[in-house]
Amino acid sequence: MINLKKAQKELTKLLVKQLGLDFEFGLGEDRLTAKNSVSINGYDDDVFISFVVFKSGSYGVDFVFDKIDRTPQALELLQNFNENSVWLAAFIRDDGYLVLRYNVMQLSDDDVVQNTESVMQKLISPEIREVLTPLTRLTYSKK
């Protein structure tokens, strides 16, 4: 079981104080959420980031980019991304947005911050940037 108040305190320390990001936190009975849009150097999209930590120990992060059309080229690039990314899975949501998702089935209190740091670093790693950049070039802002 995760102590959600402790997780919020530790995530605030990491995301707000260390990384300088202004996340909006929501603390419920069985889950903690943190949400924010950020700009990442090298990508033209703002990225909406949504973390969820469940009291049960499950943990997930969605990185939501701009919209992308389901063209053969986009689907091929999605497949390439997924073949080359162990930690992040790419897909197109029903509403057309490009999403990278990271999920963990069971974490301890100590793992929440470590996983958050790791997934944020993974997102900006050269390996992910190489397979993500061609996808983000196909995205566009909603009009």
N, C-alpha and C positions, 0 to 999 in steps of 0.2 A: 504494500500500500504506500502510496505517495502522500506526503504531507504537502498539500496544495499551497498553504500559506508560506511554508518554507520555500517551495519551488518558485512562487511568485517573487519572494524576496531575492532569491538567488538569480532568477532570470532578469529582474529589474537591475540588479547589480551589473550583470553582463551586458544586456541589451541597451540599457539607458545610460548607465554610468561609464562603462568601459567603451562600448561601441558608439555612444552618442546618438542612438536611435530613439525616437519618441514613440514607443509602443503603447497601445491602449490595452489594458488588462481587464479581464472579466473573471471573477471568481465565483463559481457556483458550488453547489453541494458536492457534485461528483466530478467537476472538471475545472481547469484553469485554461483560459484562452489569452492569447496575445496577438495583436494585429497591427499592421502598419504598412504603408507604401514607402519603398525606398528606391533610390537611384543607385545603380551599380555601374561603375566605370566600365566602358566597353560595350554596354548594351544600351540601345536607344529607348527601350521600354522602361517605364517605372515598374517595379515588381511589388505586387501586393503579397505580403508574407503573413501567413496565419499559422500559429502554433496552437496545439491543443495537448494538454497533459491531463490524463484521466487519473482519478484517485486509485484506480485498479492497477496503474503502472503502464498502461498503454500511452503512446506518445506519437504525434504526427505533425508534419509540417507540409504546407502547400505553398509553393512559390508560383504565383499567378502572373503570367505575362499578358501581353495584349492578345487580341483575337488573331486567329489564323484560320485560313480556309483548308478544308480537307481535300487537298489536291494530291495527285499521285506523288508529286515532288515532296510535299509536306509529310505525307505518310512514310515515304522512303527515309526522310531525314529523322522522323520519329523512331522508326525501326533502328536506324543507325545509332541514334542516341541511346536507346535502351540496350542495344548490344554492347555498347561501350561504357555504360554506367552501372556500376554495381549497387550504389546506394540510392540513387535518384531514378525514379521512373517518370517518363514523359508521356503525356496523353493530351488529347483535346477534349475538354468538357463539352457537355451537351449544348451549352450556350456559346461555344466557339472559342473559348479562351484556352491558350496553351498553359499547361500546368506541369510543374515538376513536383513529385510527391515523395516524401520520406516517411516511413512508418516503422515503429518498433512495437513489438507485442508486449514486452515486459521490461520495465526500468526500475531501478531503485532511486531513492532520493538523490544520491550522489551522481547518478548517470544523467539526470535531466540537463544540467548545465554543460556537461561534457559533450552530450549528443548535440546540443544546440550549437556550441562552438564548432564542433566537427562538421555539421551539415552546412553551416554558414561558410566555413572555409572551403568545403567541397564545392559549393556553388560557384565560387570565384577561382577555383583551381584551373590551371592551364588545360588539364585533361577534359574537364567539363566545358570550359569555354570553347574548346576546339569543336566539340560536337553540338553545343548549344547555339553558338553564333549563327550558323547557317539557318537554324530554325527561327531565331529572333529576327533575322532579315526578312522573313516572310510574314511577320506579324504586323498588325496595323491597329491604330486606335479606333475605338468604336465611334461611329458617326451617327 
